[in-house]
């Protein structure tokens, strides 16, 4: 045990362990709360298990990569990366082809909004009843009456209408089925799922310093997005997912070899310039300058 503890004495590994463990606890706690609130995911039990395993992999992938590099070196690190990406691709393809899950979002399971979902627990309010409220004569603000107020630990401090809107939005988001995908959209989503495996395969064939893996991955990502861009009537969560994928294209500026040859010097110069000329920016910029090289070397940070 002391040997293992010594291997993970570095602060980066410890901080990632804490972060991964906290994410797993949130995932477990959400599952327990859903059972207590009787708010099951609107999917079958088999699909829920696949989504849970996919969420677990996303929670621990960075720590597993860093731990494998410490224990088994670079060969073990790339083996763990390949196994995790293969497992994620298999799970996502099963969700896409077998369960017709549509455009898959990140995170796979919608986190619970504890502030609104905990409201019915005290039993003071009937979900179908209108909460008593009043409107100020001068301010015209809507307020809650003291009569029949919920207990202090579960009280919602916003206007009653705001709580109802948030509860309605989350309920619709959870209950809305995924948008059915046609052949073109299924191919686009399949490309998005297969892109990590294609990138790893090209890295093995041409090496980490070659431009081929970077270009191939970028072409696959842009092709997938272009094939999905014409899709109409997507759900709110699906639209947010496509927007997230579009923004993540900026990560290609931080991915090797583009980062090594072009971005690194310019980004560090810009951060140093801001630190020297704008008071207070150094509190954020200096740690970022120190951490950026380490962040860029972690595969699941930049390519995951």
C-alpha positions as CSV (number, residue, x, y, z in Angstrom):
1,X,0.0,0.0,0.0
2,X,2.9,2.4,0.7
3,X,4.3,1.7,-2.7
4,X,1.0,2.6,-4.4
5,X,0.6,5.6,-2.2
6,X,4.1,6.8,-3.3
7,X,3.2,6.4,-6.9
8,X,0.3,8.7,-6.6
9,X,1.9,11.4,-4.4
10,X,1.9,14.0,-7.2
11,X,-0.7,16.8,-6.7
12,X,-2.2,16.4,-10.2
13,X,-3.1,12.7,-9.6
14,X,-4.5,13.5,-6.1
15,X,-6.6,16.4,-7.4
16,X,-7.9,14.3,-10.3
17,X,-8.7,11.4,-7.9
18,X,-10.8,13.8,-5.7
19,X,-12.5,15.3,-8.7
20,X,-13.4,11.8,-10.1
21,X,-14.6,10.6,-6.8
22,X,-16.8,13.6,-6.3
23,X,-18.4,13.1,-9.7
24,X,-19.1,9.5,-9.0
25,X,-20.7,10.4,-5.7
26,X,-22.9,13.0,-7.4
27,X,-23.9,10.3,-10.0
28,X,-24.7,7.8,-7.1
29,X,-26.5,10.4,-5.1
30,X,-28.6,11.4,-8.2
31,X,-29.6,7.7,-8.6
32,X,-30.7,7.5,-4.9
33,X,-32.7,10.7,-5.1
34,X,-34.4,9.6,-8.3
35,X,-35.6,6.4,-6.4
36,X,-36.8,8.5,-3.5
37,X,-38.6,11.0,-5.7
38,X,-39.8,8.2,-8.0
39,X,-38.4,10.1,-11.0
40,X,-36.9,7.3,-13.1
41,X,-35.2,8.0,-16.3
42,X,-37.6,7.8,-19.3
43,X,-35.7,4.8,-20.7
44,X,-35.6,1.0,-20.3
45,X,-33.6,-0.6,-17.5
46,X,-31.0,-1.9,-20.0
47,X,-30.5,1.5,-21.6
48,X,-30.2,3.1,-18.1
49,X,-27.4,0.6,-17.3
50,X,-25.6,1.5,-20.5
51,X,-26.0,5.3,-19.7
52,X,-24.7,4.7,-16.2
53,X,-21.6,2.8,-17.3
54,X,-20.9,5.5,-19.9
55,X,-21.2,8.1,-17.2
56,X,-18.8,6.2,-14.9
57,X,-16.2,5.9,-17.7
58,X,-16.4,9.7,-18.3
59,X,-16.0,10.4,-14.6
60,X,-12.8,8.2,-14.2
61,X,-11.1,8.3,-17.6
62,X,-8.7,11.1,-16.8
63,X,-7.6,9.6,-13.5
64,X,-7.2,6.1,-15.1
65,X,-5.0,7.6,-17.8
66,X,-2.8,9.4,-15.3
67,X,-2.7,6.4,-13.0
68,X,-1.8,4.0,-15.8
69,X,1.0,6.4,-16.9
70,X,2.4,6.4,-13.3
71,X,2.2,2.6,-12.8
72,X,2.8,1.1,-16.3
73,X,4.4,3.9,-18.2
74,X,3.5,5.2,-21.7
75,X,2.7,1.8,-23.1
76,X,0.2,1.1,-20.3
77,X,-1.2,4.7,-20.6
78,X,-2.0,4.3,-24.3
79,X,-3.4,0.8,-23.7
80,X,-5.8,2.1,-21.1
81,X,-6.8,5.1,-23.4
82,X,-7.6,2.7,-26.2
83,X,-9.6,0.3,-24.0
84,X,-11.7,3.2,-22.5
85,X,-12.3,4.7,-25.9
86,X,-13.3,1.3,-27.3
87,X,-15.7,0.7,-24.4
88,X,-17.3,4.1,-24.8
89,X,-17.7,3.7,-28.6
90,X,-19.3,0.3,-28.1
91,X,-21.7,1.6,-25.5
92,X,-22.6,4.6,-27.7
93,X,-23.1,2.5,-30.8
94,X,-25.5,0.2,-28.8
95,X,-27.4,3.3,-27.6
96,X,-27.6,4.6,-31.2
97,X,-28.4,1.5,-33.2
98,X,-30.1,-0.8,-30.7
99,X,-32.0,1.7,-28.4
100,X,-32.5,4.5,-31.0
101,X,-31.1,7.0,-28.5
102,X,-30.7,9.7,-31.2
103,X,-28.1,12.5,-30.7
104,X,-26.2,11.5,-27.6
105,X,-25.5,14.3,-25.2
106,X,-22.9,15.0,-22.6
107,X,-23.3,14.2,-19.7
108,X,-25.2,11.0,-20.7
109,X,-27.5,11.3,-17.8
110,X,-29.2,14.7,-17.0
111,X,-28.1,15.8,-13.5
112,X,-30.9,16.3,-11.0
113,X,-31.8,19.9,-10.1
114,X,-31.9,19.4,-6.4
115,X,-33.2,22.9,-5.7
116,X,-36.5,22.2,-7.5
117,X,-36.7,18.4,-7.2
118,X,-36.5,18.4,-3.4
119,X,-39.5,20.7,-3.1
120,X,-42.2,17.9,-2.9
121,X,-40.3,15.9,-0.3
122,X,-41.8,17.8,2.7
123,X,-45.4,17.1,1.6
124,X,-46.6,20.5,2.4
125,X,-47.5,21.3,-1.2
126,X,-49.9,19.5,-3.5
127,X,-48.2,19.4,-7.0
128,X,-51.4,20.2,-8.7
129,X,-52.4,23.1,-6.5
130,X,-51.5,26.8,-7.0
131,X,-49.1,28.2,-4.4
132,X,-50.6,31.2,-2.5
133,X,-48.8,34.4,-3.5
134,X,-49.4,38.1,-3.6
135,X,-48.4,41.0,-5.8
136,X,-46.9,44.2,-4.2
137,X,-49.0,47.3,-4.9
138,X,-46.1,49.6,-5.6
139,X,-43.3,47.2,-6.7
140,X,-45.6,44.8,-8.5
141,X,-43.3,42.0,-7.4
142,X,-44.7,38.5,-6.9
143,X,-44.1,37.1,-3.4
144,X,-44.9,34.1,-1.4
145,X,-47.4,34.3,1.6
146,X,-46.2,32.9,4.9
147,X,-49.2,30.7,5.2
148,X,-48.5,27.1,4.1
149,X,-44.8,27.9,3.4
150,X,-42.5,24.9,3.0
151,X,-40.0,24.0,5.6
152,X,-36.9,26.1,5.8
153,X,-34.5,23.4,4.5
154,X,-36.5,22.9,1.3
155,X,-37.7,26.4,0.7
156,X,-37.3,27.9,-2.7
157,X,-36.4,31.6,-2.4
158,X,-37.5,32.7,-5.9
159,X,-40.9,33.7,-7.1
160,X,-43.4,30.8,-7.2
161,X,-43.8,31.1,-11.0
162,X,-40.0,30.7,-11.4
163,X,-40.0,27.5,-9.5
164,X,-43.0,26.2,-11.5
165,X,-41.3,27.1,-14.8
166,X,-38.0,25.4,-13.8
167,X,-39.9,22.2,-12.7
168,X,-41.9,22.2,-15.9
169,X,-38.7,22.7,-18.1
170,X,-36.9,19.9,-16.4
171,X,-39.8,17.5,-16.5
172,X,-40.2,18.2,-20.2
173,X,-36.5,17.7,-20.8
174,X,-36.6,14.3,-19.0
175,X,-39.8,13.1,-20.6
176,X,-39.2,14.3,-24.2
177,X,-38.1,11.3,-26.3
178,X,-35.0,11.7,-28.5
179,X,-35.5,13.0,-32.1
180,X,-35.6,10.1,-34.5
181,X,-32.6,10.1,-36.8
182,X,-32.7,9.3,-40.5
183,X,-29.9,7.6,-42.4
184,X,-27.9,10.8,-42.9
185,X,-28.1,11.7,-39.2
186,X,-27.3,8.1,-38.1
187,X,-24.2,8.2,-40.3
188,X,-23.2,11.6,-38.8
189,X,-23.6,10.4,-35.2
190,X,-21.7,7.2,-36.1
191,X,-18.9,9.3,-37.4
192,X,-18.8,11.3,-34.1
193,X,-18.8,8.1,-32.1
194,X,-16.0,6.5,-34.2
195,X,-13.8,9.6,-34.4
196,X,-11.8,8.8,-31.2
197,X,-11.0,5.3,-32.5
198,X,-10.0,6.6,-35.9
199,X,-7.8,9.1,-34.2
200,X,-6.1,6.5,-32.1
201,X,-5.6,4.2,-35.1
202,X,-4.0,7.0,-37.1
203,X,-1.8,7.9,-34.2
204,X,-0.5,4.3,-34.2
205,X,0.1,4.4,-37.9
206,X,1.6,7.8,-38.4
207,X,2.8,8.9,-34.9
208,X,2.0,11.7,-32.6
209,X,4.0,14.3,-34.5
210,X,2.2,13.7,-37.8
211,X,-0.4,16.0,-39.1
212,X,-2.5,13.2,-40.5
213,X,-4.3,12.2,-37.2
214,X,-5.1,15.9,-36.5
215,X,-6.4,16.5,-39.9
216,X,-8.4,13.2,-40.1
217,X,-10.0,13.9,-36.7
218,X,-10.9,17.5,-37.7
219,X,-12.5,16.3,-41.0
220,X,-14.6,13.7,-39.2
221,X,-15.8,16.2,-36.6
222,X,-16.7,18.8,-39.2
223,X,-18.4,16.2,-41.5
224,X,-20.5,15.0,-38.6
225,X,-21.6,18.5,-37.6
226,X,-22.4,19.5,-41.2
227,X,-24.6,16.4,-41.7
228,X,-26.5,17.2,-38.5
229,X,-26.7,21.0,-39.1
230,X,-29.8,20.7,-41.4
231,X,-31.8,18.7,-38.9
232,X,-34.9,20.5,-37.7
233,X,-37.2,20.1,-34.6
234,X,-34.4,19.0,-32.3
235,X,-35.0,19.0,-28.5
236,X,-33.5,21.7,-26.4
237,X,-30.9,19.4,-25.0
238,X,-29.9,18.1,-28.5
239,X,-29.5,21.7,-29.7
240,X,-27.3,22.5,-26.8
241,X,-25.2,19.3,-27.5
242,X,-24.6,20.4,-31.2
243,X,-23.6,23.8,-29.9
244,X,-21.2,22.2,-27.5
245,X,-19.7,20.1,-30.2
246,X,-19.2,23.2,-32.4
247,X,-17.5,25.1,-29.6
248,X,-15.2,22.2,-28.9
249,X,-13.8,22.6,-32.4
250,X,-11.7,25.3,-30.8
251,X,-9.8,22.5,-29.0
252,X,-8.0,21.8,-32.2
253,X,-6.0,25.0,-31.4
254,X,-4.8,23.2,-28.3
255,X,-4.2,19.8,-29.8
256,X,-0.8,18.6,-31.1
257,X,0.9,19.1,-33.5
258,X,-0.9,22.4,-34.1
259,X,-0.4,23.5,-30.5
260,X,3.3,22.6,-30.5
261,X,4.0,24.5,-33.7
262,X,1.7,27.5,-33.6
263,X,-0.5,27.9,-30.6
264,X,1.7,27.4,-27.6
265,X,4.1,30.4,-28.1
266,X,1.2,32.7,-29.0
267,X,-1.0,31.7,-26.1
268,X,1.8,31.9,-23.5
269,X,2.8,35.3,-24.9
270,X,-0.7,36.6,-24.7
271,X,-1.1,35.4,-21.1
272,X,2.2,36.9,-20.1
273,X,1.2,40.2,-21.8
274,X,-2.1,40.3,-19.9
275,X,-0.3,39.5,-16.7
276,X,2.2,42.3,-17.1
277,X,-0.2,45.1,-18.1
278,X,-3.6,44.3,-16.4
279,X,-3.6,44.3,-12.6
280,X,-5.2,41.2,-11.1
281,X,-5.1,39.1,-14.2
282,X,-1.9,37.4,-13.0
283,X,-3.9,35.6,-10.3
284,X,-5.6,33.6,-13.0
285,X,-3.1,33.7,-15.8
286,X,0.1,32.5,-14.0
287,X,-1.5,29.2,-12.7
288,X,-3.0,28.8,-16.2
289,X,0.4,29.2,-17.8
290,X,1.9,26.6,-15.4
291,X,-0.9,24.1,-15.8
292,X,-1.5,24.4,-19.6
293,X,1.5,22.3,-20.6
294,X,0.4,19.5,-18.2
295,X,-3.2,19.8,-19.3
296,X,-2.2,19.6,-23.0
297,X,-0.4,16.3,-22.5
298,X,-3.4,14.5,-21.0
299,X,-5.2,12.8,-23.8
300,X,-8.7,12.8,-22.3
301,X,-8.4,16.5,-21.5
302,X,-7.6,17.6,-25.1
303,X,-9.0,14.7,-27.2
304,X,-11.6,13.0,-25.0
